[in-house]
Amino acid sequence: MPRALPPLNALRAFEAAGRHQSFSGAAQELGVSHSAISRHVRGLEDRLGAQLFRDLPRGVALTQAGARYLAALSPSFDRIAEASEVFDQRPAGQVTVDAEPLFAMKWLIPRLGDFYQRYPDIELRLQANSAIADLGRYEADLALRFFHAGPEGQDAPLLSNAPLYPFAAPTVVSGLMPPEEILLLPLLRDRHADTWRKWAGLVGCPPPAGAPSDWRMRARLAYETALAGHGVLLVSSEIAEVDAASGRLIRCSDIGFRMGSYHLVSAEGVMRRSAVRLFREWLLDQSAGLRSIKR
C-alpha cells in the first residue's frame, strides 16, 4: 500500500525553514527563491490542516505544532543525508565553481590568492562555461552567471551590475575621446548582444553601420582582440581593471551603461556543506564594492 506522504519538496522546504527559523535561510540553502519556500510551506500547512509558522515583525517562528513536526522530520533527513554520503565522492572540503570565462579570468582568478590564504584546506575546482544551465549537468556547486534581465525563481545574490565603458589598447587610443570619434574606430562586438548600438543611442549618435573592420565574436575573444590593439570594446571596469592598471587598456569615454548583471547561483542543497558556504561568503565580500557602484 503506498505511503500517504506530503510532497517531498514541501517537506524539504519546511525542514530547512524550521532549522534556520527563516524562509530566506532555507531559500539560500536549497538554491530556490524565498517565494518558492513560502509556497511549499503554505501548501504543506493546507495539507496538514495546521499552522506550522507564525509571522513575526522580522521573519517567522515555529508554532508548537511546527516545532513538533520539525523534531520528527529532521532525524529522517539526517539519515537520508548520511545514507547518500557514501555515493558522494567529493571531499568535504572541495568546492566546484562554474564561471563565465571572461569574468573568471579577469576578475575572479586574480583574487583567489586571498581565498587560498584564508582557507588552505579547501580545494577549489574552477571550470569555465557561459551557458545558463542546470548546475547538476556540470557537477558544479556554484556558478557565476551573467543575466541580461536578472535571474528568476531562484536565490541568486547580485555580484556586480557595473556599467560597460569603451576600452582599447594604447596603440588605438590615448585617452578620453568624443563619442563620434570612438564610433569611427573598429568596433569589437559580442556576438550575442549589439552593445554598440545601445551605446550610440545613449551618446546621441547614429547607430554604427557595421563597417568591414567590425568584429563579432565571443566575449573572451573580443577582449583578447582589444588587448592586441585591433579595436575598441565595451566592457565593465571590473573586468578591465587589471589591464587598465597596467596600461594595456585605456578607457576612452566616461559614458557607460548597464547591460545586465552577474549573479551567484547555487545548486540545490549545497549550502549544507561548510566549504561551499565559506566560498560563497568570501565571494560576496569580495564583490561588495561592485554592488555599491552607482554610475
MOLIN-V590527 format. One line per field, one symbol per residue. ss: DSSP state (~ for helix, > for strand, _ for the rest). psi: psi as a letter, one per 20 degrees, with the letter a starting at -180 (. if undefined). Layout:
ss = ???
psi = ???
This chain:
ss = _______~~~~~~~~~~~~~__~~~~~~~~___~~~~~~~~~~~~~~~____>>>____>>>_~~~~~~~~~~~~~~~~~~~~~~________>>>>>>_~~~~~~~~~~~~~~~~~~____>>>>>>______~~~~___>>>>>>__________>>>___>>>>>__________~~~~____>>>>____~~~~~~~~~___________>>>_~~~~~~~~~____>>>>>~~~~~~~~~____>>_____>___>>>>>>___~~~_~~~~~~~~~~~~~_~~~~____
psi = pqpmqrphhggggggghhhikphghggggikrqghgggggghhgggghkqphqqprhnbrqqrggggggghhgghghghggghhhiioipqhkpppppqpgghgghgggiihhgghhhmiipopopqppiqorphhhjlqgqqoqpphjqqpkqonqpgpkqrpqpqrqiigqibqqqhhhgiirpppppiipmhhgggghhjkqqqpimrhiqpprqgghhghhghikjaqpoqqhhgigghhhijhqppjqjorqphbqpqoppqpiiihphhgggggggghghjhhhiipi.
